[in-house]
Structure formats: C-alpha cells, structure tokens
Amino acid sequence: MSELLVVEDLQKYFPVTRGLIFQKAVGQVKAVDGVNFTVEQGETLGVVGESGCGKSTMARCIARLLEPTGGKITFEGRDITHLNRAEMRPVRRDMMMVFQDPYASLNARKRVGSIVGEPLEVHGIGSEQDRKRRVQELLEIVGLNPEHYNRFPHEFSGGQRQRIGIARALVINPKLVICDEPVSALDVSVQAQILNLLKDLQKDFDLTYIFIAHDLNVVRHVSDRVMVMYLGKPVETGSKQELYAAPKHPYSGALLSAVPIADPTLGRARRQVVLTGDVPSPLNPPAACRFHPRCPRFVDGKCNVDEPVLTPAPGATDHEFACHFPLERWPMDEDDFSRRESEPQSQPLASTTD
Amino acid sequence: MALLEVTDLHTRFRTDDGIVKAVSGVSFTLDRGKTLGVVGESGSGKSVTFLTVMGLHDMRHTEITGSVRFDGQEILGLSTSQFRKIRGRRIGMIFQDPMTSLNPVKTIGWQLEEAVLLHNDVTRAEARKRAIQILQEVEIPRADTRVDDYPHQFSGGMRQRVMIAMALINEPEVLIADEPTTALDVTTQAQILRLMTKLQEEKEMAIIMITHDLGVVAELADDVQVMYGGRIVEQSEVHDLFEKPEMPYTWGLLGSLPRLETTSDRLEQIPGQPPSLLHPPKGCAFNPRCPYVFDRCREELPELRAGAIGENHRFRCHLSDEDRARIWEEKKAAFDAAEGSAA
C-alpha cells in the first residue's frame, strides 16, 4: 500500500473581526490546530468528535474548499497546500466529497442527470452521449433506476438523494472520497443501505475514504483506522481494532461509553461516563490539555500546565494518544473515572513535552 | 387504572392527492411513572400519533376517530379551551429541534414564565422565581443570570435542557418527548437521557419516548412499541423485545444497527423504502420489503396477536410460530457469532 494523502501540522484559523468597514481582527478561532495523519491507498480513515471539534473544517481544508492557515497537504506525493485554482483543477478530479444533508447539497432546480453529470462537464470529459451513458451507469451502480435521469431531487427520498450525492462524487473515478457525515440525516434502515453501498463501492473501485461522523458505531463499522478529535486537535489515533479494544484517552473512553447499547440487559448494567458541560469555545481554548476542564482524570498542576503530545501506546503497533494519565483498562473501573485529587503514585505512561 | 389509554386511534389527513392514513388503529396504555418507547422510521406515524393525543392537528384537514382517555377522562374532541387546561400542564411535550421550538426574540426567562403564567394564578415575579428554579433542576449553570439570555446564546444541548425545563415547569403527569436527542452529540445525548431519568424518578411522571434509535429505547424504556406504516407492528416489554423479537421488521431494525460490540463486515439491510401512506400496500404494510413474504401477506392484514411468551408481547405477522422461532434462532446465532469474533 502506498500513501495517498499525507497531512502535516494542518492549521485553519478564522479571524474574528469587529467593525463593519475596517474589520479589525480581534481574535482567532483555531478551528483546526495541528493535525497530522496519513491515509493509505484503499483504506478508510474515520474521524470522530463532537460538533465544533473542527472535523468538517479539516475536511474542507483537505479538499481545498478552505485555504489552510498553515501546514502541508501532500496528495499522491504532490504538495497541494498552496496550489491556485487552475493548478488545483486536475487534482479535484481525484478528490471528491459527499456531504451530510442530502436535501441541501443537491440543486433543487437541476435534473438528476445534470447534477450527477456536472463533474464530467466541468472537467470536459467525453461527448454528451458518453456523459449520459456514464451517468446512467453510475445511477445503476448506486442502486437507482437509470430512467430517473430526468427527475428532480424533490422526487426522491432522503436515502435516494444520498445515493445521488454518492453517484455525483464517483462519476469521474476519484481516488479519494471525503464523506462528511453521509448518514447522519438518515433512518437506521436506510443508513445500513448507504453504509453497505459505500463499502461495496470501495471494493469495486479501489476507493480511499475519509469518513467523518459523530456516531462511533458507524465509524467502527466502516473504518480501518480512526482519529478522535477534540477542539481542533487529534487526541487519539489508531487502528480500529486497537482503539476500540483499549481506548487510552479519557475523551475516547467517554465517547465510547456514551453510545446507547441496543440491549437492555447489557446497556443498563454497564458503567457509563457522562461528561459534564459542552465543548469549550475554540476562541479561548483551555490552556495545555484542551480537555482538562471536562476531564474526570484531571490533575491540577499537570494537565493544565503541560500539554500532552501524541505518544505511541505501549505494546500497540498503530495506536497513539495525547494524555498524561491514560486509561489503564477497558472497560473501565469505578475509580478510573473519579476526579483525581492528587497525582497517582504509579509512573504515568505518556511522556510529556518538556 | 392506566394514566393514558388510547384505543383504536385513526388519524387521516385530507390532501389534494387523496386521503393519507397516517395512523390506523393504534391502541396502547401507559401507567404512571413508566416509560413507553415508540420506535419507527420517518413516516411510520409515530409523531402523528402523539400530535393527535395532544390535539395539535389542524382539524380542517384531519379526521380522527377512536378514543384517548387521560386519567379516566375522554380528551379526544375536547374544545380548544378545555384542551388548553390539560396541554402544557398535565401533559408536556418536547420537540426534536430545540432551535425552531424556541422563540428567538424573547429571553429564555420570558418564555418559561409564560408557561407558568398561562396555567397558574401567580405574579410575574413568582413565575420568574419558578423559572430560575427549574433551570437549576435541569442543571443549567448560573441559572439566575442565564435566565435573561436569548436562545442563540445557548448551545444545542442547553437549548434542549431549556425545552425540557419548559415542558416540566408545570409538573406534568405525562411527558411526550419526540426525538429529543436526535440532533445532539452522543455525549450530550447521554447527559439529556440521564437528566430525564433523574427527573422522572423525582417527579414520578410517565414518559413517552419517540425515537428511531433502538439504543435509546433499550436504555430507558419499560415498554416498547414498534410502528410501521401507521400501525403498531410489535409491542412488548423492553427485555422481551430485544430478547425475542417476533416480527421481520423488528429483526431488520436490529440487524441494520451498526453495533460497537460486533465486527461483521456487512450490515443487514432492509431493502426498499418505507411505504407511502397515500397508497399503502395491500395486506401487511411491510410485505414489499419483507424477505419472508408469502401470498397471504399480500392479501390479508395480520392481526395484532399474542405469541408464545404471553399476552403482553403482541405483533403482526402471518408466519407460523415455528417459522418465526426458527428464523430468530438463526439470526441470533449470527449476531452472537459476530459478537464472539469481536471479543
């Protein structure tokens, strides 16, 4: 396998301005602040986090729909961070996006044929007949009737619209597809159809996915590797097996334990961590470890002073986390999630920045 | 006596295209202090059923038959002014989207006070005291200052807490929650669900939890009813339902759920789309999507009947008891195998 996409220290800051005419910058929202990862050809990277953690902004930066503030994006060995529009054009053929809301992401005044065919048209591929044939082929592949070519989006249900969005993303044979919450707006039974479709297409067309979702069950189902983000930074990354079997970061642990379990006996017996409060404002992120104000394992004088960096988990091949006091076991015990008063006696597993 | 008793409820909407049978013959009971989970896809009639119970339809286009008895009193067909004495006071409701349910140009406090003033003979100052108190109960930090904030100053989870506060401010006996956590993150969802359970214990109210998430139902509900095509297709005590579901649609729902504890490569999917309520299929509404369909299903609507477990577990299906038991055993074995490989 080769590396398809390498992202190094990606940053995206939005200026906060005051005043109508002079627009003086009074602060910055650090939506994405130092994200590193690699996506191999043919794999799926799942990105999880609460709303406001910067996962969609990150996706938009990678697709260059937003201009990154800093960092480097390498796609197929080529630095695409600062390409201009014209230079970006051929790259866009290989990188497509599927959006969350199938109601808002399709132009209501265009017919399905021209929506799905638009990428071909933009890139000037094929004659009109070729395009029509290709679009109908794609409609068939994603499970729609090719005769629906001349219909409008409003004639379709939510799941069918998401299929149209997927057809549009695949029509020019991209290598990387960025799916930004593709199933969040759908019913469970339809969600299963779309997830299965995405997996089948990956096999058939050798696709690479970046799959963004807030639902850990969904991410686990589709991903090979997973990245957990909190306030613009990854707090834990790893292969699906290692991360779900033994999460190290308390935030990942809390996310996992918050997922409702569809089994009344198991679900009610388990120990659940309920985080208090909301994600803090990225305008004024907490110092050092950004999770410390909500962290049940917070130690004063350590977590709010030293920023933990991503360090490999002991004994794991592909698993990194950024925490001074990682979880020792999973599923966790009673005292793993009680607020610590003082530093524990045992040596912490993670090394620190100093 | 049951607190809420719905018998053979039908709701039909007259539209330009014809009559939409949104709810067809729904019956259930709810006791004090219990939680009823209502599961179904969009368009299954789950929300409409409870909007009917709350008397929130435009009667110019709606035909309703059947009976809704609340605390022994028939409430279907009450006049608007009589209904207002119950709605918001003895039956509270929370809607899915907290942003569109709150008035953006009034403060949170004003909106909470309005709910108190409508139903109680108190001064605005007293109502305000009550508003602050209820905000504290739903765990809004600094409630005494936040009460003067506007909805846009609250996060999604806090807005949903305000909605809960508003529904609970008059201490209702029944709380109807229509997808209260669907728009929220998992962590916030867990906070809200925990809060609802806590308040339920304190106030001994009954909760009706409308959701499409079987996980939420498994966590909270005492009884569950699964709805499809405007009808109840299975109703049962919660452990029974997850232990031994009796109906192909419920099997499909359970199979299509991506679970943390399994690693199977493909999800079981229910093919096709939910039925149109304008032109419902003949016979069993699920027959076009059912993998076990046979001729009888296409002709005859199955009755809601009890199975082997007892009177309290009822379902609609023409399959024989032996066939259903055999199919579920096979499915359960497949689930267990997937769980085993994950461990």
Interface residues (C-beta under 8 A of the other chain):
Chain A: E50 S51 S157 G158 G159 Q160 D187 V188 S189 V190 Q191 A192 Q193 L195 N196 K199 H214 D215 L216 N217 V218 R220 H221 Y244 A254 L255 L256 S257 A258 V259 P260 I261 A262 D263 P264 T265 G267 R268 Q272 V274 L275 T276 G277 D278
Chain B: E41 S42 P141 S155 G156 G157 M158 D185 V186 T187 T188 Q189 A190 Q191 L193 R194 H212 D213 L214 G215 V216 V217 A218 E219 A221 V238 H239 F242 G252 L253 L254 G255 S256 L257 P258 R259 L260 E261 T263 D265 R266 L267 E268 Q269 I270 P271 Q273 P274
